[in-house]
Amino acid sequence: MRRYPYLSEASLDPNDPHRTTKFNDYYFAISDPIGERQSVFIDGNSLPKRFRSLQPGSLIRIGETGFGTGLTFIVACINFLNEASRNARLQWISTEQYPLRTGDLIQSIKALPLTTDMEQLAEELIGDWPDPIPTCHRRFFGDGRIILDLHFNDSTSVINDLSGTIDAWCLDGFAPERNPEIWEPALFKAIAEKSHQETTFSTFTSARKVRDGLASAGFKVEKVPGFAKKRERIEGNFTGNRTVNPWTPTSSIHSKHSIAIIGAGLAGAWTAYAFARRRIPVVVFERQTPAVAASGNPQGITYAKLSIEATPNSLLQMQSLAHLKNWFQIFSADNWNQSGVVLLAKNDKERLHQKKLVEALPSAYPLIQSITRQEASILAELPLAYGGSFLPDAGWLNPRGCVWELLDHPLITVIPYRHVRQVKRIEAMSLLEFEGHTLGFHQHLYNAVIWANALEAQKHVPMPLSLKPIRGQITYVQSGNYPKIPICGDAYVAPQSHGLMTCGATYTPNSENLTPILEDDLTNIDTINSLVAKPIWNHGHVTGNRVSIRTATPDYMPVVGQVAESEIWKSLLENLKYDATFQPTQPLPYIRGHYVLAGLGSRGTLTAPIAAELLVSQILGEVLPVSESIRDALSPDRFFRRRLVRGLT
Ligand SMILES: Cc1cc2nc3c(=O)[nH]c(=O)nc-3n(C[C@H](O)[C@H](O)[C@H](O)COP(=O)(O)OP(=O)(O)OC[C@H]3O[C@@H](n4cnc5c(N)ncnc54)[C@H](O)[C@@H]3O)c2cc1C
């Protein structure tokens, strides 16, 4: 069984905010912490010079083991902001298995002799500091020019499964004699596998174990004078053979390219926003107006349905949940309400599942708490039929309002009433052909096209995406009785907003019928009455309804990524028919500039943001915010590969 990663918090010395009792060691050289970071990691990797030589629009990806107090990150950011051109970008990918509590981080940072610029960044870091949830937490700094991917997990597992390549490594972490677990051959091997011919490394130690480990993994290792009292330390560069993952698409798009997004629902809006927050302009084409389809409901519940096993689906939902507090701050109070959500357990089977889930989940942070019927009723301010669990970080939002807020950005151009009819490939470009609502026929040429148009994506992608429609009807209810927070069970009931509450939704697979059905309203009313101790609502309270179509996949995970050249794959992967574990030796080809984000199913309000970040990172050659295993589990070609294995194509 795949278990959730284990995480424990750092133990700071109460008398010395720069020392951890766990390893009986300091986070940095206490005589001159900033000087040491600058000399060992920044200068050791020649970062000032490399920052200066970054072309406008290009990116440098720096990996770090052991984030600690974030001081190296802060010093690197200041160097980057001072040296790099205005349009260059920095991605800092770091690991930390013993994250500091916010209070300890504050104490530790406040005791450092920071410059004013550093203090400002430190304030931002403290404000954005993630809860101790073992996942990758993505944060943006420097007006979107700097991405921090903070992986709360152990370095070796993170780097082993990292999806992307690193340009410079800052190998930190406590001294090898105090923290021997991290400095193991498995870590050096993982680091080498994520390096290329120009990748450098630098570290504060010259311990033999580290020297030999890096050398045998393929690094040229050089001894150089150490910082302050340390006699020597090592730095160097990768000279081994580059490891190529044949299944992973490589980026060919940069920030100066023209980018079109098709579809202005949650998928399209979050993708557009992900580009815009990196200061990259995009155009969004929508056949009607934004949020007219599945994303047009006035209320949706943003919560996770996690499994006892740490499946890719569950890890993705957990990561999404971990980001709500930070990423959803952009929304107005009218559109996002982090109220917490009650998830009822109506029988012994569901109760047992929830109990096991609470036990299986990482314990450092209460993602889900068991609650009694009485506690659930107090939270809901309504007498409920059952107890169950409470997800404090979950909430409810107005998907329609959120789509409009996301698209309201100077770098996002929305062109409504443009239905993409077909796309032609002209060398490296894509020619989109539309029928405009009022203006007739149009053509536009783009370097990158992102299909964020739900079920319709299937029509434009030459590969089976296995998308299926699931009709859903929500019902609007006006009564004197509303729950204080959302209640979910066989249906959901949301708190009232502007005098109405939403409940639902029906679930009719393989139907695209958009006509409301009276019986569906009655079903919704019956189902929400089954969640409360005594029936409260009746059909007299129904004031309206709305029908829309979910786009789901057979494994209930979205499809996210570049579109494969399926005809070429077919011939290169012929052997899959005979050997399901067959690995190609050459990288597989992808359609240049064609990407898809669809199949958000019933969890789109939760997973759309991280799916969009994954996609935009892939497009721009950043290290992904999810592991390679999760990228693979979400890739649009997964169904096609399964068909090849079964000999069905
Ligand atoms: C009834 C119902 C209740 C739901 N409740 C919840 C909930 O409580 N919590 C939750 O997390 N999720 C919920 N969901 C799921 C969530 O709403 C979806 O996952 C999400 O809205 C999907 O977003 P999307 O952008 O992929 O699709 P859509 O919102 O359908 O957007 C696709 C857009 O593409 C446009 N388009 C299509 N083809 C073209 C073309 N060729 N050219 C130009 N434009 C095109 C469409 O007009 C549309 O605007 C619910 C869904 C339904 C249907």
The ligand as an ORCA input file, in Angstrom:
! r2SCAN-3c Opt
* xyz 0 1
  C     -23.841     20.381    -11.668
  C     -22.409     20.489    -11.320
  C     -22.032     20.690    -10.003
  C     -20.676     20.765     -9.660
  N     -20.325     20.977     -8.359
  C     -19.003     21.066     -8.035
  C     -18.605     21.295     -6.702
  O     -19.424     21.443     -5.804
  N     -17.272     21.355     -6.429
  C     -16.324     21.205     -7.404
  O     -15.121     21.265     -7.121
  N     -16.681     21.003     -8.688
  C     -17.986     20.919     -9.016
  N     -18.359     20.696    -10.302
  C     -17.300     20.513    -11.290
  C     -16.734     21.823    -11.822
  O     -17.764     22.728    -12.020
  C     -15.993     21.508    -13.120
  O     -14.987     20.570    -12.860
  C     -15.369     22.737    -13.754
  O     -16.272     23.788    -13.821
  C     -14.858     22.384    -15.145
  O     -14.265     23.515    -15.711
  P     -13.802     23.526    -17.247
  O     -13.203     24.848    -17.490
  O     -12.975     22.322    -17.505
  O     -15.117     23.323    -18.083
  P     -16.265     24.362    -18.471
  O     -16.627     25.222    -17.340
  O     -17.339     23.539    -19.082
  O     -15.580     25.295    -19.555
  C     -15.304     24.925    -20.873
  C     -15.490     26.173    -21.723
  O     -15.030     25.911    -23.047
  C     -15.883     26.574    -23.958
  N     -15.702     25.918    -25.256
  C     -15.962     24.633    -25.565
  N     -15.593     24.373    -26.830
  C     -15.106     25.521    -27.352
  C     -14.555     25.872    -28.601
  N     -14.437     24.974    -29.588
  N     -14.157     27.153    -28.816
  C     -14.242     28.069    -27.811
  N     -14.742     27.780    -26.588
  C     -15.153     26.505    -26.346
  C     -17.252     26.401    -23.341
  O     -18.177     27.334    -23.820
  C     -16.948     26.563    -21.861
  O     -17.101     27.888    -21.423
  C     -19.694     20.630    -10.665
  C     -20.082     20.448    -11.999
  C     -21.418     20.377    -12.331
  C     -21.785     20.188    -13.762
*
